[in-house]
Amino acid sequence: MKSEIEKQSRQERQVRLMFQDEARFGRINSPRRCWAPKGIRPDVPAQFVREYIYAYAAVSPHDGVMDSLILPEVNAQAMSIFLAEVASRHPDEFILMVMDQAAWHRAADLVVPENIKLEWQPPYSPQCNPVENLWDEIREKWFPNLVFKSLDDVEDKLVEALLVLENDAERTQGIAGFDWLVSINMNAT
């Protein structure tokens, strides 16, 4: 890993540390707590329709830069599309992408762009991935106690949430900027 980063640094590319994850969003909802006047029990709708879409996101905890994409499934082909999108958004940077060890992340047919190096987080450690906090934020702020008439409505709400987070780097950095990550010196040689 060190030699790869050194090689890219010699090519005068800035190194960007990013964390990646996927999340499933659909028409099954989990009722959450909500506010109601004292003495009134709130009526919270529930829905159990098994239709899903998947949000892919990569975030840079140092500056809150976030790249996201919504795709219909999780597999090596979809992951390759996402990695190509991230690479195209950062053509002059070398991206060290940390992700879990899902099967489609390690698939033989996964296409990894030349400016991305994949690193694996330890197994069973989602708490180390700051993207997990972004999923919690989206579910809490954009999807609480909602039912949707169609999967297109779910996608519209998800697009709204992802655009807000992509366009507000300060907010995203506040959610994903774990102290132990932000303290890593990315200017080291």
Solvent accessible surface area in square Angstrom, and as a share of the most:
residue,aa,sasa,rsa
1,M,119,0.53
2,K,147,0.62
3,S,82,0.53
4,E,56,0.25
5,I,41,0.21
6,E,71,0.32
7,K,97,0.41
8,Q,7,0.03
9,S,56,0.36
10,R,175,0.64
11,Q,100,0.44
12,E,161,0.72
13,R,53,0.19
14,Q,119,0.53
15,V,21,0.12
16,R,29,0.11
17,L,14,0.07
18,M,0,0.00
19,F,11,0.05
20,Q,0,0.00
21,D,8,0.04
22,E,23,0.10
23,A,9,0.07
24,R,127,0.46
25,F,9,0.04
26,G,14,0.13
27,R,38,0.14
28,I,54,0.28
29,N,20,0.10
30,S,84,0.54
31,P,79,0.49
32,R,100,0.36
33,R,237,0.86
34,C,63,0.38
35,W,208,0.73
36,A,29,0.22
37,P,63,0.40
38,K,205,0.87
39,G,81,0.78
40,I,107,0.54
41,R,223,0.81
42,P,56,0.35
43,D,138,0.72
44,V,43,0.24
45,P,60,0.38
46,A,55,0.43
47,Q,25,0.11
48,F,149,0.62
49,V,51,0.29
50,R,185,0.68
51,E,67,0.30
52,Y,57,0.22
53,I,12,0.06
54,Y,41,0.15
55,A,0,0.00
56,Y,0,0.00
57,A,0,0.00
58,A,0,0.00
59,V,0,0.00
60,S,3,0.02
61,P,0,0.00
62,H,53,0.24
63,D,61,0.32
64,G,0,0.00
65,V,43,0.25
66,M,6,0.03
67,D,5,0.02
68,S,10,0.06
69,L,43,0.21
70,I,34,0.17
71,L,24,0.12
72,P,99,0.62
73,E,86,0.39
74,V,39,0.23
75,N,48,0.24
76,A,10,0.07
77,Q,131,0.58
78,A,6,0.05
79,M,0,0.00
80,S,17,0.11
81,I,84,0.43
82,F,0,0.00
83,L,0,0.00
84,A,53,0.41
85,E,55,0.25
86,V,0,0.00
87,A,12,0.09
88,S,74,0.48
89,R,90,0.33
90,H,17,0.08
91,P,83,0.52
92,D,112,0.58
93,E,24,0.11
94,F,1,0.00
95,I,0,0.00
96,L,18,0.09
97,M,0,0.00
98,V,21,0.12
99,M,0,0.00
100,D,43,0.22
101,Q,74,0.33
102,A,21,0.16
103,A,81,0.63
104,W,69,0.24
105,H,1,0.01
106,R,127,0.46
107,A,33,0.26
108,A,117,0.91
109,D,105,0.54
110,L,23,0.11
111,V,100,0.57
112,V,58,0.33
113,P,27,0.17
114,E,122,0.55
115,N,7,0.04
116,I,9,0.05
117,K,57,0.24
118,L,23,0.12
119,E,46,0.20
120,W,84,0.29
121,Q,14,0.06
122,P,83,0.52
123,P,87,0.55
124,Y,211,0.80
125,S,10,0.07
126,P,72,0.45
127,Q,130,0.58
128,C,42,0.25
129,N,2,0.01
130,P,0,0.00
131,V,0,0.00
132,E,55,0.25
133,N,55,0.28
134,L,0,0.00
135,W,6,0.02
136,D,87,0.45
137,E,27,0.12
138,I,0,0.00
139,R,73,0.27
140,E,91,0.41
141,K,104,0.44
142,W,27,0.10
143,F,25,0.10
144,P,49,0.31
145,N,24,0.12
146,L,61,0.31
147,V,65,0.38
148,F,24,0.10
149,K,183,0.77
150,S,39,0.25
151,L,47,0.23
152,D,97,0.50
153,D,54,0.28
154,V,0,0.00
155,E,66,0.29
156,D,92,0.48
157,K,54,0.23
158,L,0,0.00
159,V,60,0.34
160,E,82,0.37
161,A,0,0.00
162,L,7,0.03
163,L,93,0.46
164,V,55,0.31
165,L,0,0.00
166,E,45,0.20
167,N,120,0.62
168,D,55,0.29
169,A,41,0.32
170,E,150,0.67
171,R,82,0.30
172,T,0,0.00
173,Q,48,0.21
174,G,64,0.61
175,I,35,0.18
176,A,0,0.00
177,G,19,0.18
178,F,39,0.16
179,D,125,0.65
180,W,135,0.47
181,L,2,0.01
182,V,57,0.33
183,S,92,0.59
184,I,74,0.38
185,N,100,0.51
186,M,59,0.26
187,N,133,0.68
188,A,73,0.57
189,T,180,1.04
